[in-house]
Structures are given as structure tokens and as C-alpha cells.
Amino acid sequence: MILITGATGTIGSHVARLLTEQEVPFRAMSRRAQPGGVQADFDDPASLARAVAGVDAVFLVTVPPVPTAAHDLALLEAARAAGVRKIVKLSAIGSGETFDGATVGAWHVDAERAIEAGGFAWTVLRPPSFASNLLRFAPLIQAGKPLPNLAGESRQAVIDPRDVAAVAVAALTGDAHDGRRYDLSGPELLTFADQAAILEGVLARPVDVTDVPTLDQVPAAMATGVAWARAGGAAYLTDHVPRILGRPAGTFEQWAHDHREAFTNPRE
């Protein structure tokens, strides 16, 4: 039995889909009740104990309002008590790097260390920017307004969330990736303006960007990571996705084609 935390989120929903296709039993955890899922809250230890009961492996995704390792640590405590064997954690690229005197993704690092110290089999996934991050700007695109660019001219190996989920499933369902940290990447380095230009071609409508020169609107706990990436820290490729999945990593252009309707059909 596999527990998926963040089961309704960007990566967790794809993990659930893949496990369903492979007929692997899983339990989908979410804060709100979902059909066939388990309702639990990271701030409610009793609910976490129910969620991990009888579970062999956990896909761990936490997205607290303010970045903190507290939610990861709460789940790990419940998992250890329940005899969970394996943790596959979604972390982020650059975690542990030092930039301008601060640690990038410090809360992820704290959780990763706790996983290692907890006696679990583990795999840590550290992807860069998701292609799906552009979905948040769909209303601006539909209204013909420019997209705010916090990344400047920096490049990242933008990754298709479906690839991250596929690697997670490989780690959850086998032992070949135990004890490994993977800096996952897409197949090409793109600036934010590059992504907008690709999306413009797919949608056949203008997609403009406007630079945001400061990081004032970025939460303080995340500012170090954004600044690190903006300075070029995330501008590299890896072969982890094709090596693990046996196929090329998906391109941003293909993702954009597959999600074209999300940008062209306004939500009700």
C-alpha cells in the first residue's frame, strides 16, 4: 500500500493516475474529504496515524503556507511509528546550496536529513520549475495582459510534471532508486520569455512578458531560492529522467500543446 500526500496537487494527481493505470494499491491523502481517499491534516497527529496505518511507502509532498519542515516531520513521525518502509520526497532544485549567506530550500534540507536519520529507504526528487506553473497566468493570457517575469534572463530546465510523477512512481514501486537524490530536469534550458514565446506559438495569440526587477512580492522564506535561480544557479541539465524512464524527458512545447485548452477556455 502506497500513501500519496498532496494527492490532489500538481504531482500527486499524476502519481495517483499512474498507480491506477498500473493497478498498484494506494491511498490518496488530502485535507478535504475525497471519494476513495483518506482525509488528514499535517497539524493533526491522529489523522496522520490513520493515514499511514498499513502503508509500506509514502510519496511525501508538503506545501505549507509558510515554508517549514514541520509538516514533513509530523508525517515522518507517524510513518516511523506505523512501520512505513520507504519515503519518496518531493524536494526542489538547489536545496542545500548557499546563496547570499542563506541556504536555498532550508526546510527541504531539514526534512531530507530527518528522512535519512529515520531509518527509511528513501529517494529525494529535486525538480526545477514546472511547466504547469504557467497555468496560474491563464487569466492574464486570456485577457491579453503581460505575464510578470520574476526570473529575469535566467534559464531553467523546465520540467513536465508528468515526468516527475513517473520518476516518483518508479521509486515507489521498486528499490533501484533507494538512497538516491535526483536533480530532475527537462530536456532544454529556457528563460521565462522563451516559455512565453513557445506558448504564443502554440496558442497563436500574443503572450507578452513584463520584467519584475525586485523580489518584493516573493515570500521571504522563498526569496533565497528565487534569487539563486535568477542568478543562474538552476541553469543545468541532467539525464536522470531519460535514464530512469527509458525515454526522453517531455518538452515544454509538448506540454503546452497538451494543455492548450486550459489557456484558451476561461474557467467558469
NORURJO-V854882 format. One record per residue. PHI is phi in degrees with one decimal (999 if undefined). D_CENTER is the distance of its C-alpha to the mean C-alpha in whole Angstrom. Layout:
# NORURJO-V854882
PHI|D_CENTER ; PHI|D_CENTER
This chain:
# NORURJO-V854882
999|22 ; -111.8|18 ; -100.2|17 ; -106.1|13 ; -85.7|12 ; 60.9|10 ; -67.6|12 ; -100.1|12 ; -88.5|9 ; -57.0|7 ; -92.2|6 ; -57.6|9 ; -65.6|11 ; -73.0|11 ; -60.4|11 ; -61.4|14 ; -62.5|16 ; -66.2|16 ; -65.6|17 ; -62.8|20 ; -61.9|21 ; -88.9|21 ; 58.1|23 ; -96.4|22 ; -66.6|22 ; -149.0|19 ; -124.6|19 ; -94.5|17 ; -99.5|16 ; -150.8|16 ; -71.4|18 ; -104.8|20 ; -61.0|22 ; -127.9|21 ; -55.9|24 ; 76.6|23 ; -108.3|21 ; -120.8|21 ; -89.6|21 ; -153.7|20 ; -131.4|19 ; -62.8|18 ; -94.1|21 ; -123.7|23 ; -56.0|24 ; -64.4|26 ; -69.6|24 ; -67.5|21 ; -61.1|24 ; -66.4|25 ; -66.2|21 ; -93.4|21 ; -60.0|25 ; 75.4|26 ; -93.7|22 ; -94.9|22 ; -140.1|18 ; -125.8|15 ; -93.7|11 ; -101.5|10 ; -131.9|8 ; -126.2|10 ; -134.1|10 ; -68.4|13 ; -55.0|15 ; -116.0|16 ; -51.6|14 ; -158.2|16 ; -84.0|16 ; -57.9|18 ; -68.1|16 ; -58.3|14 ; -65.5|18 ; -64.5|20 ; -66.0|18 ; -63.1|19 ; -62.1|22 ; -65.6|23 ; -65.0|21 ; -63.5|24 ; -64.9|26 ; -88.7|26 ; 79.4|26 ; -61.6|22 ; -91.3|22 ; -132.4|19 ; -125.8|15 ; -113.8|12 ; -104.6|10 ; -86.7|6 ; -107.4|7 ; -152.5|7 ; -57.5|10 ; 86.3|13 ; -58.2|13 ; 98.3|17 ; -69.5|18 ; -103.6|21 ; -141.6|21 ; 53.3|24 ; 81.9|25 ; -123.5|22 ; -97.1|19 ; -70.1|16 ; 57.3|13 ; -57.4|16 ; -68.3|15 ; -66.3|12 ; -62.2|15 ; -59.1|17 ; -68.5|15 ; -60.3|15 ; -64.4|19 ; -66.5|19 ; -63.9|18 ; -61.1|20 ; -72.7|23 ; -81.6|23 ; 81.6|24 ; -83.6|21 ; -70.8|20 ; -149.1|17 ; -140.1|14 ; -116.2|11 ; -109.2|8 ; -123.2|8 ; -83.9|6 ; -88.6|8 ; -62.1|8 ; -82.3|7 ; -56.5|10 ; -68.9|10 ; -59.3|10 ; -68.7|14 ; -61.5|14 ; -64.8|15 ; -97.7|18 ; -54.6|19 ; -60.3|22 ; -66.7|23 ; -64.3|23 ; -64.2|25 ; -88.8|28 ; 72.8|28 ; -99.9|27 ; -70.2|25 ; -92.7|22 ; -71.1|21 ; -108.8|20 ; -88.7|19 ; -88.9|18 ; 61.1|22 ; -95.1|22 ; -68.9|20 ; -114.4|18 ; -136.6|14 ; -86.9|14 ; -49.9|11 ; -118.4|10 ; -75.1|10 ; -56.0|7 ; -64.4|10 ; -71.9|10 ; -61.0|7 ; -63.0|9 ; -65.2|12 ; -66.6|12 ; -59.3|10 ; -65.2|14 ; -59.6|16 ; -72.3|15 ; -72.1|16 ; -103.4|19 ; -149.5|20 ; -106.8|21 ; -66.2|21 ; -110.7|18 ; -63.2|19 ; 73.3|19 ; -118.4|17 ; -109.1|14 ; -117.9|13 ; -84.7|12 ; -75.7|10 ; -150.2|12 ; -77.0|13 ; -88.3|17 ; -149.6|18 ; -90.3|18 ; -130.6|18 ; -82.4|19 ; -62.6|18 ; -64.5|21 ; -60.8|21 ; -61.5|18 ; -62.2|21 ; -66.0|24 ; -64.1|22 ; -63.8|21 ; -59.5|25 ; -65.4|26 ; -68.6|24 ; -86.2|25 ; 56.8|29 ; -152.3|29 ; -61.7|28 ; -132.2|25 ; -95.9|26 ; -127.4|24 ; -130.6|25 ; -70.5|25 ; -109.7|24 ; -69.9|25 ; -119.3|24 ; -105.3|21 ; -58.9|23 ; -85.9|21 ; -87.7|18 ; -53.2|18 ; -55.1|20 ; -69.3|17 ; -105.6|15 ; -61.8|17 ; -62.6|18 ; -64.5|14 ; -65.2|15 ; -65.0|19 ; -60.4|18 ; -67.4|16 ; -63.0|19 ; -84.1|21 ; 100.1|20 ; -62.5|18 ; -97.1|15 ; -85.8|18 ; -152.1|18 ; -111.3|17 ; -130.7|17 ; -104.2|18 ; -63.4|16 ; -61.7|14 ; -64.5|18 ; -68.7|19 ; -79.5|17 ; -92.9|17 ; 71.6|21 ; -156.1|20 ; -65.7|19 ; -67.6|15 ; -69.7|15 ; -85.7|17 ; -63.6|16 ; -61.9|19 ; -65.3|19 ; -59.6|16 ; -62.2|18 ; -60.2|21 ; -68.0|19 ; -116.9|18 ; -55.9|21 ; -63.4|22 ; -64.1|19 ; -95.9|21 ; -103.4|25 ; -110.0|25 ; -58.8|25 ; -74.2|24 ; -72.0|27
